[in-house]
Amino acid sequence: MTEEYGFGNPEIIEEEVDILLIGGGMAACGAGFEIMQWIEEARKQGVDLKVKLVDKAAMDRSGAVAQGLSAINTYMGENDPSDYVRYVRQDLMGIVREDLVFDVGRHVDDSVHNFEKWGLPIWKQPGDEGKPLADGGKPVRSGRWQIMINGESYKWIVAEAAKKSLGLENIQERVFIIRLVTDKNDPTRIAGAAGFSVRDHKLYIYRFKCCLMAAGGAVNVFRPRSVGEGTGRAWYPVWNAGSTYAMAAEVGAELTLMENRFVPARFKDGYGPVGAWFLLFKAQAMNAAGEDYQTRNADLLQKNGYGKYVKGHAMGTCLRNHLMMHEMKEGRGPIFMDTPTAMKNLAANMTPREIKHLEAEAWEDFLDMTIGQCGVWAGENIEPDKEMSELMPTEPYLLGSHAGCAGIWCSGPDDVPGTPEHYHWGYNRMTTVKGLFSAGDGVGASGHKFSSGSFTEGRIAAKALVKFAMDNRDWKPEMERSVDDLVQEIYRPVRNFLEHKDYTTAIDINPHYITPKMFQFRLQKVMDEYVAGVSTMYQTNAAMLKVAEKKLDMLREDSLKMRAKDLHELLRAWENYHRLFAAFAHMKHIQFREETRYPGYYYRTDHLDLDDDNWRCFVNSTYNRDTGEWSLKKVDWKQLVKE
């Protein structure tokens, strides 16, 4: 290596632990908070387990909750977890792992009570101010499952609890794990992980008995609507690069419902959330003629088989998108949120002081979590009490914890009545690879966990991780790949740069390598134009997907030619490798499922109907790392909670 660009031979740090937690978001924090009490129980039995948490960023502001939130979207309170299952099942068009959803629902309130105990301000109804939820305090709800919070420091509060539980000596921040490694003697078992520091020239090799892969979902797989000076603006955090899905799949973990994606309808350009405006402020969305387009297009929901997933005025998130997109295709856009009327109606019986407070809440909804929307309002001279704002569906995102359910096929709890054998094969939240667990965005077929549910799922996984480690206390991990091999792979983008940088006078233009930024543009263009992105109004078909597969195969070749001229580019190169892998899985799943299960998220124009007779099932996939081939199959869905 040369020092000219800051690269010397990296320091190699090897460490063996019993349990490795990968990630620093809500799921990883849940695991970090929960795991130590079970490790303490193990110590009482004479077993001293060592745990380490490794995060690409810093836990205080890591993950999807990094900037904050204005609401906790999953809190049972007076509701029953079975009703929660019904809600999630309907929103995700009838196919979810009801055992996993129920498992989160029955445990989530305890997590929320902890958040409040740790200092998170939760809005209370008049007369209950200062009364904790755990003592019967009534929250201000913005919907049946949502409660309002002052959440700018939500993640900071939760991370502090996790760090206090784990101990700082058991946390390694600013290290990007990029590769999992199976066991030398058992390729179906996980044994190690490799990554690098994003601040120093250090490579890290970890060996372990089991690990939690909880590194979030995937953004910037598709070309975003925000371009030019808006490049980089997205609804989902840009550092979530599909690493969870890519690394798990590359060691043989079975994926599920990767055809699903989330296309949030948000305030245009700023990506500001609409939930509080719909649910708390009671604002109405309308077309350019001032019509309620949901009422106008209600008959659409009875076509193509979608009607069975509409109950009264309740419909799935994708179906609301479907009605909005129909308006725009018919030329009745733009779509507006009538914020002035909503605020006027709310203020009708308020004092001037209360009106001021209402206006502050309208702005705070964004200041808590999407401050960029405040920038758009301010920059365009929009006052929400005087002028309406446009709504627009965003580019697609791959995730498993919001109103989407892409992810990894995981074992569920063993105590939910009626659970079929193929839902449970051992430890709760363990993937099909022995010793590899997941939580949050990583666990597929069980969306609508949101922040509190992801934290809770991390806690569930933590208990199972300790049990696995205890049951395998005498097992010694032996990685199938050598340290030298892993170091060579991790630094391949660096070698690409150092070996060829002098071939041209313009450092970014070189026939021997591609910059991570240009590689990402190529990926986004392919996914946008052929795999149902914004440019085709979320439409694709078999012919388009065939073109996408050819182009993604070429990109897979190009990925070996990405360069890294510094540590930041090394980070970006590996993020984009993971994005490509997640994108490939997404494309293959859409290609396999010959129906339009999620209208408003994507359309198979050659199979526009929803086909419950043939496709009310999970689509699962596995990747063969030796051949580079994907195998896909149908997996039976079973209803556990009655309608």
C-alpha positions as CSV (number, residue, x, y, z in Angstrom):
1,M,0.0,0.0,0.0
2,T,1.1,3.6,-0.5
3,E,0.8,6.5,2.0
4,E,0.1,9.0,-0.9
5,Y,-3.6,8.7,-0.4
6,G,-3.6,7.9,3.2
7,F,-3.5,4.1,2.8
8,G,-0.9,2.1,4.5
9,N,-1.0,-1.6,5.4
10,P,-4.0,-1.9,7.7
11,E,-3.8,-3.0,11.2
12,I,-5.7,-6.4,11.6
13,I,-7.6,-6.9,14.8
14,E,-9.0,-10.3,15.5
15,E,-11.4,-11.0,18.4
16,E,-13.4,-14.0,19.5
17,V,-16.7,-13.5,21.3
18,D,-19.7,-15.7,22.1
19,I,-22.3,-13.3,20.6
20,L,-21.8,-10.5,18.1
21,L,-24.5,-7.9,17.6
22,I,-24.2,-6.2,14.2
23,G,-26.0,-2.8,13.9
24,G,-26.8,0.2,16.1
25,G,-30.4,1.0,15.4
26,M,-33.5,0.3,17.4
27,A,-33.4,-3.5,17.0
28,A,-29.7,-3.7,18.0
29,C,-30.3,-1.4,20.9
30,G,-33.2,-3.6,22.0
31,A,-30.9,-6.6,21.9
32,G,-28.1,-4.7,23.7
33,F,-30.5,-3.6,26.5
34,E,-32.0,-7.1,26.9
35,I,-29.1,-9.4,26.5
36,M,-27.1,-8.7,29.7
37,Q,-29.8,-9.9,32.0
38,W,-29.7,-13.3,30.3
39,I,-25.9,-13.3,30.2
40,E,-26.1,-12.7,34.0
41,E,-28.4,-15.8,34.3
42,A,-25.8,-17.8,32.4
43,R,-23.1,-16.6,34.8
44,K,-25.1,-18.1,37.6
45,Q,-24.9,-21.4,35.8
46,G,-21.1,-21.0,35.6
47,V,-20.9,-19.9,32.0
48,D,-19.3,-16.5,31.3
49,L,-20.5,-15.4,27.8
50,K,-18.8,-12.5,26.0
51,V,-20.9,-10.2,23.8
52,K,-19.8,-7.4,21.4
53,L,-21.9,-4.8,19.5
54,V,-20.4,-3.4,16.3
55,D,-22.0,-0.4,14.6
56,K,-21.1,1.2,11.3
57,A,-22.0,4.6,12.9
58,A,-22.5,5.8,16.4
59,M,-25.4,4.3,18.4
60,D,-26.7,7.7,19.6
61,R,-27.7,8.6,16.0
62,S,-27.7,5.3,14.2
63,G,-30.6,3.7,12.3
64,A,-33.9,4.9,11.0
65,V,-34.8,6.8,14.2
66,A,-31.6,8.8,14.0
67,Q,-33.2,12.2,13.5
68,G,-36.1,11.5,15.8
69,L,-39.8,10.8,15.5
70,S,-43.1,12.5,16.4
71,A,-45.0,9.3,17.2
72,I,-44.5,5.8,18.3
73,N,-46.5,3.8,15.8
74,T,-46.9,0.5,17.7
75,Y,-48.4,0.6,21.1
76,M,-51.2,-1.8,22.2
77,G,-52.5,-0.1,25.3
78,E,-56.2,-1.0,25.4
79,N,-55.9,-3.1,22.2
80,D,-55.4,-6.8,21.8
81,P,-52.4,-8.3,20.0
82,S,-54.8,-10.4,17.9
83,D,-56.3,-7.2,16.6
84,Y,-52.9,-6.0,15.8
85,V,-52.3,-9.1,13.7
86,R,-55.5,-8.4,11.8
87,Y,-54.4,-4.9,11.1
88,V,-51.0,-5.9,9.9
89,R,-52.4,-8.7,7.8
90,Q,-54.9,-6.5,6.1
91,D,-52.4,-3.7,5.4
92,L,-50.0,-6.1,3.8
93,M,-52.6,-7.7,1.5
94,G,-53.2,-10.8,3.5
95,I,-49.8,-12.4,3.7
96,V,-47.8,-12.1,7.0
97,R,-46.2,-14.4,9.5
98,E,-48.9,-14.0,12.1
99,D,-46.8,-15.8,14.8
100,L,-44.0,-13.1,14.5
101,V,-46.5,-10.2,14.4
102,F,-48.4,-11.5,17.5
103,D,-45.1,-12.1,19.3
104,V,-44.1,-8.4,18.9
105,G,-47.6,-7.3,19.8
106,R,-47.7,-9.1,23.1
107,H,-44.4,-7.7,24.3
108,V,-44.1,-4.2,22.8
109,D,-45.9,-2.2,25.5
110,D,-43.2,-3.1,28.0
111,S,-40.6,-1.5,25.7
112,V,-42.6,1.7,25.4
113,H,-43.0,1.9,29.2
114,N,-39.2,1.6,29.4
115,F,-38.8,4.4,26.9
116,E,-40.9,6.7,29.1
117,K,-39.1,5.7,32.2
118,W,-35.8,6.6,30.5
119,G,-37.0,10.1,29.8
120,L,-38.9,10.0,26.5
121,P,-41.7,12.7,26.7
122,I,-45.1,11.0,25.7
123,W,-48.1,13.2,25.2
124,K,-50.9,12.5,27.7
125,Q,-54.6,13.2,27.6
126,P,-56.0,16.1,29.7
127,G,-56.0,15.0,33.4
128,D,-53.3,12.4,32.9
129,E,-50.4,14.7,32.5
130,G,-47.4,13.3,34.4
131,K,-49.0,9.9,34.8
132,P,-46.8,7.2,33.3
133,L,-48.3,4.8,30.8
134,A,-47.3,1.9,33.0
135,D,-49.5,3.4,35.8
136,G,-52.5,3.8,33.5
137,G,-51.7,7.1,32.0
138,K,-53.7,7.7,28.7
139,P,-51.6,8.7,25.8
140,V,-52.7,11.1,23.0
141,R,-53.4,8.8,20.1
142,S,-53.1,9.8,16.5
143,G,-54.6,6.5,15.4
144,R,-55.5,3.2,16.9
145,W,-51.9,2.0,17.3
146,Q,-50.0,5.3,17.3
147,I,-49.2,7.6,20.3
148,M,-47.7,11.1,20.0
149,I,-44.3,11.9,21.5
150,N,-41.7,14.7,21.6
151,G,-39.1,12.5,20.0
152,E,-36.2,14.5,18.6
153,S,-33.9,12.7,21.1
154,Y,-35.8,9.4,21.0
155,K,-32.8,7.4,19.6
156,W,-30.4,9.1,22.0
157,I,-32.5,8.1,25.0
158,V,-32.8,4.5,23.8
159,A,-29.1,4.2,22.8
160,E,-28.1,5.4,26.3
161,A,-30.0,2.6,27.9
162,A,-28.4,0.0,25.6
163,K,-24.9,1.4,26.2
164,K,-25.4,1.4,29.9
165,S,-26.5,-2.2,29.8
166,L,-23.8,-3.5,27.5
167,G,-20.9,-1.4,28.9
168,L,-18.8,0.8,26.6
169,E,-16.1,-1.8,26.6
170,N,-18.4,-4.2,24.7
171,I,-19.3,-1.7,22.0
172,Q,-17.2,-1.0,18.9
173,E,-18.5,2.0,16.8
174,R,-17.4,3.2,13.4
175,V,-16.7,-0.3,12.1
176,F,-18.6,-1.5,9.0
177,I,-19.1,-5.2,8.9
178,I,-19.3,-6.2,5.2
179,R,-19.0,-10.0,5.2
180,L,-20.3,-12.9,7.2
181,V,-18.4,-16.2,7.1
182,T,-19.7,-19.7,7.6
183,D,-18.0,-22.5,9.6
184,K,-15.2,-24.5,8.0
185,N,-16.7,-27.8,9.1
186,D,-20.4,-26.9,8.6
187,P,-21.3,-24.5,5.8
188,T,-24.9,-24.2,7.2
189,R,-23.5,-22.5,10.3
190,I,-22.3,-19.0,10.9
191,A,-18.8,-18.6,12.5
192,G,-17.4,-15.1,11.8
193,A,-17.6,-11.7,10.3
194,A,-15.2,-9.2,8.8
195,G,-15.2,-5.5,8.3
196,F,-13.2,-2.3,8.5
197,S,-13.0,0.9,10.5
198,V,-14.5,3.9,8.6
199,R,-12.1,6.3,10.5
200,D,-8.8,4.4,10.8
201,H,-6.9,1.9,8.7
202,K,-7.9,-1.1,10.7
203,L,-9.6,-4.3,9.6
204,Y,-11.7,-6.3,12.1
205,I,-12.2,-10.1,12.2
206,Y,-14.7,-11.5,14.6
207,R,-15.3,-15.2,15.5
208,F,-18.4,-16.2,17.4
209,K,-20.9,-18.8,18.3
210,C,-23.9,-16.7,17.0
211,C,-24.7,-13.2,15.9
212,L,-27.6,-10.8,15.3
213,M,-27.7,-9.2,11.9
214,A,-29.7,-6.0,12.4
215,A,-28.3,-3.4,10.0
216,G,-31.5,-1.9,8.7
217,G,-33.3,-2.0,5.3
218,A,-32.3,-0.5,1.9
219,V,-32.5,3.0,0.5
220,N,-31.0,4.4,-2.8
221,V,-31.6,1.1,-4.6
222,F,-34.0,3.1,-6.8
223,R,-33.4,6.5,-8.4
224,P,-34.9,9.0,-6.0
225,R,-37.3,11.8,-7.0
226,S,-34.9,14.3,-5.5
227,V,-32.1,15.0,-8.0
228,G,-29.7,17.8,-8.7
229,E,-29.3,20.0,-5.6
230,G,-31.7,17.7,-3.9
231,T,-29.6,14.6,-4.5
232,G,-29.3,12.5,-1.3
233,R,-32.7,13.5,0.0
234,A,-34.8,10.5,0.8
235,W,-37.5,9.3,3.1
236,Y,-35.5,6.5,4.6
237,P,-32.0,6.9,6.1
238,V,-29.4,6.9,3.3
239,W,-26.9,4.8,5.2
240,N,-29.2,1.8,5.2
241,A,-27.8,0.0,2.2
242,G,-29.4,-3.5,2.3
243,S,-26.4,-4.9,4.2
244,T,-28.8,-7.1,6.3
245,Y,-30.3,-8.8,3.3
246,A,-27.0,-9.1,1.3
247,M,-24.8,-10.5,4.0
248,A,-27.4,-13.0,5.2
249,A,-28.2,-14.2,1.7
250,E,-24.6,-14.6,0.8
251,V,-24.1,-17.2,3.5
252,G,-27.3,-19.1,2.5
253,A,-30.0,-17.5,4.6
254,E,-33.5,-17.9,3.1
255,L,-35.2,-14.6,2.2
256,T,-38.9,-14.0,2.1
257,L,-41.3,-11.5,0.4
258,M,-38.4,-9.6,-1.1
259,E,-40.8,-8.6,-3.8
260,N,-42.5,-6.3,-1.3
261,R,-41.4,-2.7,-1.0
262,F,-42.6,0.4,0.6
263,V,-43.6,3.5,-1.4
264,P,-44.6,6.1,1.1
265,A,-46.8,8.9,0.0
266,R,-45.2,12.0,1.6
267,F,-45.2,15.8,1.3
268,K,-43.5,16.4,-2.0
269,D,-39.7,17.2,-2.1
270,G,-39.3,17.3,1.7
271,Y,-40.5,13.7,2.3
272,G,-42.3,15.0,5.4
273,P,-44.6,12.5,7.1
274,V,-48.4,12.6,6.5
275,G,-49.6,10.4,9.4
276,A,-50.0,13.0,12.0
277,W,-51.7,15.3,9.5
278,F,-54.2,12.6,8.5
279,L,-54.8,11.1,12.0
280,L,-54.2,13.8,14.5
281,F,-55.0,17.0,12.6
282,K,-57.7,15.3,10.6
283,A,-56.6,16.8,7.3
284,Q,-58.0,15.6,4.0
285,A,-56.1,14.8,0.8
286,M,-57.7,15.9,-2.5
287,N,-57.1,16.1,-6.2
288,A,-56.5,19.3,-8.1
289,A,-60.3,19.8,-8.4
290,G,-60.7,19.7,-4.7
291,E,-62.3,16.2,-4.7
292,D,-61.8,13.5,-2.2
293,Y,-60.1,11.0,-4.6
294,Q,-60.5,8.1,-2.3
295,T,-64.3,8.5,-2.4
296,R,-64.3,9.2,-6.1
297,N,-62.3,6.0,-6.8
298,A,-63.8,3.7,-4.3
299,D,-65.1,1.4,-7.1
300,L,-61.5,0.7,-8.1
301,L,-61.0,-1.2,-4.9
302,Q,-63.5,-3.7,-6.0
303,K,-61.6,-4.5,-9.2
304,N,-58.7,-6.9,-9.7
305,G,-59.5,-8.8,-6.5
306,Y,-58.5,-6.0,-4.1
307,G,-61.9,-5.6,-2.4
308,K,-61.3,-8.4,0.1
309,Y,-58.6,-6.3,1.7
310,V,-60.8,-3.3,2.3
311,K,-63.0,-3.1,5.4
312,G,-65.3,-0.1,5.5
313,H,-63.1,2.9,5.2
314,A,-60.0,1.0,6.2
315,M,-57.7,-0.1,3.4
316,G,-54.0,-1.1,3.1
317,T,-51.3,1.6,2.6
318,C,-50.6,0.3,-0.9
319,L,-54.3,0.7,-1.8
320,R,-54.3,4.3,-0.7
321,N,-51.3,4.8,-3.0
322,H,-53.2,3.0,-5.8
323,L,-56.1,5.5,-5.6
324,M,-53.7,8.5,-5.6
325,M,-51.7,7.1,-8.6
326,H,-54.9,6.6,-10.5
327,E,-55.8,10.3,-10.1
328,M,-52.4,11.4,-11.4
329,K,-52.6,9.0,-14.4
330,E,-56.0,10.3,-15.2
331,G,-54.6,13.9,-15.2
332,R,-56.3,15.1,-12.0
333,G,-53.1,15.9,-10.1
334,P,-51.4,17.4,-8.3
335,I,-52.6,15.8,-5.0
336,F,-52.8,18.2,-2.1
337,M,-53.1,18.0,1.6
338,D,-55.7,20.5,2.8
339,T,-53.7,21.7,5.8
340,P,-55.5,25.1,6.1
341,T,-59.0,23.6,6.5
342,A,-57.8,21.1,9.0
343,M,-56.1,23.8,11.2
344,K,-59.1,26.1,10.8
345,N,-61.5,23.4,12.0
346,L,-59.3,22.5,14.9
347,A,-58.9,26.1,15.9
348,A,-62.6,26.9,15.8
349,N,-63.1,26.4,19.5
350,M,-59.6,27.3,20.7
351,T,-58.2,30.4,22.5
352,P,-55.4,32.4,20.8
353,R,-52.9,30.7,23.1
354,E,-54.2,27.2,22.1
355,I,-54.1,28.2,18.4
356,K,-50.4,29.2,18.8
357,H,-49.7,25.8,20.4
358,L,-51.5,24.0,17.5
359,E,-49.4,25.9,14.9
360,A,-46.3,24.9,16.9
361,E,-47.4,21.2,16.8
362,A,-47.9,21.4,13.0
363,W,-44.2,22.5,12.6
364,E,-43.0,20.2,15.3
365,D,-44.3,17.2,13.5
366,F,-41.4,17.8,11.1
367,L,-38.9,19.3,13.4
368,D,-39.0,16.1,15.4
369,M,-38.2,13.8,12.5
370,T,-38.0,15.4,9.0
371,I,-36.5,18.8,9.4
372,G,-35.9,19.0,5.6
373,Q,-39.7,19.4,5.2
374,C,-39.5,22.6,7.3
375,G,-36.8,23.8,4.9
376,V,-39.1,23.2,1.9
377,W,-42.0,25.1,3.6
378,A,-39.7,27.9,4.6
379,G,-38.0,28.0,1.2
380,E,-41.3,28.1,-0.7
381,N,-43.0,30.6,1.6
382,I,-45.6,28.0,2.7
383,E,-47.5,28.5,5.9
384,P,-49.5,25.3,6.5
385,D,-52.4,27.2,8.0
386,K,-52.7,29.3,4.9
387,E,-51.6,27.2,1.9
388,M,-51.9,23.6,1.0
389,S,-48.9,21.3,0.2
390,E,-48.5,18.7,-2.5
391,L,-48.3,15.0,-1.7
392,M,-46.4,12.6,-3.9
393,P,-45.4,8.9,-3.7
394,T,-41.7,8.5,-3.2
395,E,-39.2,6.1,-4.8
396,P,-39.4,2.5,-3.4
397,Y,-37.6,1.3,-0.3
398,L,-36.9,-2.2,0.9
399,L,-37.6,-2.8,4.5
400,G,-39.3,-5.1,7.0
401,S,-40.3,-2.9,9.9
402,H,-42.5,-0.2,8.5
403,A,-45.4,-0.6,6.0
404,G,-43.4,-3.2,4.2
405,C,-42.4,-6.8,4.9
406,A,-39.3,-7.7,2.9
407,G,-36.6,-9.6,4.8
408,I,-35.2,-12.9,6.0
409,W,-37.2,-16.0,6.7
410,C,-36.9,-16.5,10.5
411,S,-38.1,-19.0,13.0
412,G,-40.8,-17.9,15.3
413,P,-42.0,-18.5,18.9
414,D,-43.0,-22.0,19.9
415,D,-46.0,-21.1,22.0
416,V,-48.5,-19.5,19.6
417,P,-51.4,-21.9,19.0
418,G,-51.7,-23.4,15.6
419,T,-48.2,-22.4,14.4
420,P,-47.2,-24.8,11.6
421,E,-43.9,-26.7,11.7
422,H,-42.4,-24.7,8.9
423,Y,-42.7,-21.4,10.9
424,H,-40.6,-22.7,13.8
425,W,-37.4,-24.8,13.5
426,G,-35.5,-23.8,16.7
427,Y,-34.6,-20.5,18.2
428,N,-36.8,-17.5,18.0
429,R,-35.8,-15.1,15.2
430,M,-33.0,-17.4,14.0
431,T,-32.6,-17.6,10.2
432,T,-32.2,-20.8,8.2
433,V,-28.4,-20.5,8.9
434,K,-27.6,-21.9,12.3
435,G,-26.5,-19.2,14.7
436,L,-27.5,-16.3,12.5
437,F,-30.4,-14.3,14.0
438,S,-32.2,-11.1,12.9
439,A,-34.6,-8.4,14.1
440,G,-36.3,-5.2,12.9
441,D,-35.9,-4.6,9.2
442,G,-34.2,-7.9,8.9
443,V,-37.1,-10.1,9.8
444,G,-39.4,-10.6,6.8
445,A,-43.1,-11.2,6.5
446,S,-43.9,-9.2,9.7
447,G,-44.1,-5.5,9.0
448,H,-45.6,-2.6,11.0
449,K,-43.2,-3.1,13.9
450,F,-41.9,0.4,13.5
451,S,-39.5,1.8,16.2
452,S,-41.0,0.2,19.3
453,G,-41.6,-3.2,17.7
454,S,-38.1,-3.3,16.2
455,F,-36.6,-2.6,19.7
456,T,-38.9,-5.3,21.1
457,E,-37.9,-7.8,18.4
458,G,-34.2,-7.1,19.3
459,R,-35.1,-8.0,22.9
460,I,-36.8,-11.2,21.7
461,A,-33.8,-12.2,19.6
462,A,-31.4,-11.4,22.5
463,K,-32.9,-14.0,24.8
464,A,-32.7,-16.6,22.0
465,L,-29.1,-15.7,21.2
466,V,-28.1,-16.4,24.8
467,K,-29.9,-19.7,24.8
468,F,-28.2,-20.7,21.5
469,A,-24.8,-19.7,22.9
470,M,-25.5,-21.7,26.1
471,D,-26.6,-24.8,24.2
472,N,-23.4,-24.5,22.1
473,R,-21.0,-23.5,24.8
474,D,-18.4,-26.1,23.9
475,W,-18.5,-25.3,20.2
476,K,-15.4,-23.6,18.7
477,P,-15.9,-21.5,15.6
478,E,-13.5,-22.1,12.6
479,M,-14.0,-19.8,9.7
480,E,-14.1,-21.3,6.2
481,R,-12.1,-18.3,4.8
482,S,-8.6,-17.3,5.9
483,V,-7.9,-13.8,7.3
484,D,-5.6,-13.0,4.4
485,D,-8.5,-13.9,2.0
486,L,-10.9,-11.6,3.8
487,V,-8.4,-8.8,3.9
488,Q,-7.7,-9.1,0.2
489,E,-11.5,-8.9,-0.5
490,I,-12.2,-6.0,1.7
491,Y,-9.4,-3.9,0.2
492,R,-10.1,-4.9,-3.4
493,P,-11.5,-1.4,-4.2
494,V,-8.4,0.2,-2.7
495,R,-6.1,-2.0,-4.9
496,N,-8.3,-1.1,-8.0
497,F,-7.5,2.5,-7.4
498,L,-3.9,2.3,-6.4
499,E,-3.0,0.1,-9.3
500,H,-4.7,2.1,-12.0
501,K,-4.9,5.7,-10.8
502,D,-2.0,6.9,-12.9
503,Y,-3.4,5.5,-16.2
504,T,-5.4,8.7,-16.7
505,T,-4.9,12.4,-15.8
506,A,-8.5,12.7,-14.6
507,I,-8.7,10.7,-11.4
508,D,-12.4,9.9,-11.7
509,I,-12.3,8.8,-15.3
510,N,-10.5,5.5,-15.8
511,P,-11.3,2.4,-17.9
512,H,-10.0,0.2,-15.1
513,Y,-12.3,1.2,-12.3
514,I,-15.7,2.9,-11.6
515,T,-16.4,5.3,-8.7
516,P,-18.9,4.1,-6.1
517,K,-21.1,7.2,-7.0
518,M,-21.2,6.3,-10.7
519,F,-21.9,2.7,-9.8
520,Q,-24.9,3.8,-7.7
521,F,-26.2,5.9,-10.5
522,R,-26.1,2.8,-12.8
523,L,-27.9,0.7,-10.3
524,Q,-30.6,3.3,-9.7
525,K,-31.2,3.8,-13.4
526,V,-31.7,0.0,-14.0
527,M,-34.0,-0.4,-11.0
528,D,-36.0,2.8,-11.8
529,E,-36.6,2.0,-15.5
530,Y,-37.1,-1.7,-15.5
531,V,-38.1,-2.8,-11.9
532,A,-41.1,-0.5,-11.3
533,G,-39.6,2.8,-10.2
534,V,-41.0,6.3,-10.4
535,S,-40.2,6.8,-14.1
536,T,-42.6,4.0,-15.2
537,M,-45.2,4.9,-12.5
538,Y,-44.2,1.8,-10.6
539,Q,-45.0,-0.6,-13.5
540,T,-43.0,-3.5,-14.8
541,N,-43.5,-6.8,-16.7
542,A,-41.7,-10.0,-17.6
543,A,-39.9,-8.5,-20.5
544,M,-38.7,-5.5,-18.5
545,L,-37.6,-7.8,-15.7
546,K,-35.6,-9.9,-18.2
547,V,-33.8,-6.8,-19.4
548,A,-33.2,-5.8,-15.7
549,E,-31.7,-9.2,-15.0
550,K,-29.2,-8.9,-17.8
551,K,-28.2,-5.4,-16.8
552,L,-27.9,-6.3,-13.1
553,D,-25.7,-9.3,-14.1
554,M,-23.4,-6.8,-15.9
555,L,-23.4,-4.6,-12.8
556,R,-22.4,-7.6,-10.7
557,E,-19.3,-7.8,-12.9
558,D,-18.8,-4.0,-12.6
559,S,-19.0,-4.3,-8.8
560,L,-15.6,-6.0,-8.7
561,K,-14.2,-2.9,-10.4
562,M,-15.3,-0.3,-7.9
563,R,-12.5,1.9,-6.6
564,A,-11.8,3.5,-3.2
565,K,-9.4,6.4,-3.0
566,D,-10.1,6.9,0.7
567,L,-12.0,5.3,3.6
568,H,-15.2,7.1,2.7
569,E,-15.2,5.6,-0.8
570,L,-14.4,2.2,0.7
571,L,-17.5,2.6,2.8
572,R,-19.5,3.6,-0.3
573,A,-18.2,0.8,-2.4
574,W,-19.2,-1.9,0.0
575,E,-22.6,-0.2,0.7
576,N,-23.3,-0.3,-3.1
577,Y,-22.2,-3.9,-3.3
578,H,-24.8,-4.7,-0.7
579,R,-27.4,-2.5,-2.5
580,L,-26.8,-4.5,-5.7
581,F,-27.4,-7.7,-3.9
582,A,-30.6,-6.5,-2.3
583,A,-31.8,-5.1,-5.7
584,F,-31.1,-8.5,-7.4
585,A,-33.2,-10.3,-4.8
586,H,-36.0,-7.8,-5.2
587,M,-36.0,-8.1,-8.9
588,K,-36.0,-12.0,-8.8
589,H,-38.9,-12.0,-6.4
590,I,-41.1,-9.7,-8.5
591,Q,-40.2,-11.8,-11.5
592,F,-41.3,-15.0,-9.8
593,R,-44.6,-13.7,-8.3
594,E,-47.0,-13.6,-11.3
595,E,-49.6,-11.2,-9.9
596,T,-49.9,-7.7,-8.6
597,R,-50.1,-8.3,-4.8
598,Y,-49.2,-4.8,-3.8
599,P,-50.9,-2.3,-6.2
600,G,-49.7,1.2,-5.4
601,Y,-46.3,-0.2,-4.5
602,Y,-45.7,-1.9,-7.9
603,Y,-47.7,-3.3,-10.8
604,R,-47.0,-6.4,-12.9
605,T,-48.8,-5.1,-16.0
606,D,-48.8,-8.6,-17.5
607,H,-50.4,-9.9,-14.3
608,L,-52.6,-7.1,-12.9
609,D,-55.0,-9.1,-10.9
610,L,-54.5,-10.2,-7.3
611,D,-54.6,-14.0,-7.4
612,D,-55.3,-15.5,-4.0
613,D,-56.0,-18.9,-5.4
614,N,-52.4,-19.3,-6.6
615,W,-50.4,-16.7,-4.8
616,R,-51.6,-16.2,-1.3
617,C,-48.3,-17.7,-0.1
618,F,-44.8,-16.6,0.7
619,V,-42.2,-16.3,-2.0
620,N,-38.9,-17.4,-0.6
621,S,-35.4,-17.4,-2.2
622,T,-31.9,-18.7,-1.5
623,Y,-28.7,-17.7,-3.1
624,N,-26.0,-20.1,-4.1
625,R,-22.7,-18.3,-3.6
626,D,-20.8,-20.9,-5.6
627,T,-22.8,-20.6,-8.8
628,G,-24.3,-17.1,-8.3
629,E,-27.8,-18.5,-9.0
630,W,-31.0,-17.8,-7.2
631,S,-33.6,-20.4,-6.3
632,L,-37.2,-19.3,-5.6
633,K,-40.2,-21.2,-4.3
634,K,-43.7,-20.9,-2.8
635,V,-44.1,-21.4,0.9
636,D,-47.5,-22.1,2.5
637,W,-49.2,-19.3,4.4
638,K,-51.3,-20.2,7.4
639,Q,-53.9,-18.0,9.1
640,L,-53.5,-18.2,12.9
641,V,-55.9,-15.3,14.0
642,K,-59.5,-15.4,12.8
643,E,-60.9,-12.6,10.7
